[in-house]
Amino acid sequence: MTDHLDKAPAPLLAEAVDIARRAGSLLREMFYQPREVGFKGKIDLVTDADKASEALIGDLLAERFPDHELLAEEAAGGRVPRPESFPPYLWVVDPLDGTTNYAHNLPQFCVSVGLLIDGVPALGAVYDPLRDEMFHGGRGLGAFLNDQPIRVSRQVALKRSLLATGFPYDIATSPYNNLDNFTRFCYTCQAIRRMGAAALDLCYVACGRYDGFWELKLYPWDTTAAASFLPEAGGVITDFAGKPYDPFGLEVLACNGLIFDEMTAIIRQRSTGEDADAS
């Protein structure tokens, strides 16, 4: 992935915002109705709302951008490899991030619409329809919540930081399940939240509600949109080793930048076994 994009096209951001808002309105309407819930894995849920939202987004993108390509969660059906080459425009969409919450009537979910331009996270819109909160922005365009500029927190100490994380669907069968990192952070930060919608977690870092976030085994549609504008809010997003963020990678660490060294030191203990006081 070559990182040569200085400024994303503002008209495309406006389209992403409109599409995310339309899909979010559909999810809000369906949230208060009986729904169909199925499984696409042992514990990985899918609802009729996921499918309806993805169909709406796909139709809108095909109508407005017939030459662009789309990577969406339900059509992808699971983890996809990192492409050897990228199309000029690839929309990366999660039609309903927080499906388990949605299926249980827990009001923490969103629509995530991101765009990769030549493989680079360029812009995105993440919409929480129940709170009517639209997070959006892009490279060279800034970062916003409902059209107001947002900024990461100024917390400088991990022990005073509120963090967020999540756990993979194979938590019961894989040793690489984030429980070790979670335990260490429990002892070293102020508190941890696990809300079940990674796209919103990243947005909350961008606007300063969380000081940091980490998670593993996420998918491109979980992170692309928010990752495109989190740096515009002053945040940092990398993998666990501090290498540049890759939408197709297995690890994501995001924070205000001020607690980055402390967070990576805690995570590094997994592979090195070093004592926390030695970092």
Phi, psi and omega in degrees: 000120177269134184254078184244006185275118180269321183214128179283156179288118181302321179299327178289328175295319178299322178293318179299318179297314181297316181294317179297321180293320179295316179294321178297323177297321177296316179297320179297318179295317182285338183299328184264013180242161172302144184226158176263130181236129177230184180237138172246011176193188183298319179230003183274112185273158168217140181240168175297334178291319175306311185292319180293319179295317179296321178296318179298313181297316179300318179295318180294317179293320179295324180289319186272329184224070185297340180267356180271159178251161186229133170239111183233151191302307187291321178292324181292322175075009181149192184295136179244144179288157176292126182299145175291328173217149184255146170290162180303320181228118179232111176280132182240115196232132165249109185290339178203095176271120187107037183300318180299317175302311182301316182295334180258014180061028174269121190279061176221091182200171183198174169250136180235120181235109181240162180227125169264127174251114186053037178085358182260129174300112190256315184200166179191161175224129178236118187242125173260102189287333181285328176265355184053048178248119178250109173267132181202162178160189181181176182300123180074002183250348182093182179225136190218154167236114183050046175072005175257133181301143178240160183213147177292168181289170178248018180292128185256350185240130179299324183293346177251012187261143171262121183248164175226153177202186177202177183230145182287162181293339179263030184303328184277347186239344183246136176289342177270076192232005174081356180293326179293314177298318180301315180300314182295318179293330177302327181274347191238352177241177181288314180194162179230139175244145177228094191260342171091017176215095188299324180298319177290324177304314179295321177296323179291330171294316182299326183259005173090005177289320171251149175271334180199163181210142171215149176195160179232161179060034172279173182243161181304323183288343176285329195239336190303312185299305183292325180296335182288334182243353178301317176299331178293337177269005179095006182272172178237137176222126185214186166271186185293335181270001181088008177281159184306143178303135176232118181305334182261007178281173184262354185227141176223129172232127180225142179197184180283357181092329184283336179250014184300312182298319180293320180295314180293330177294321178294314181293326181298337181296337180300317184267336184259336183072013183288155180284145183299325182289346182272351183277000000 
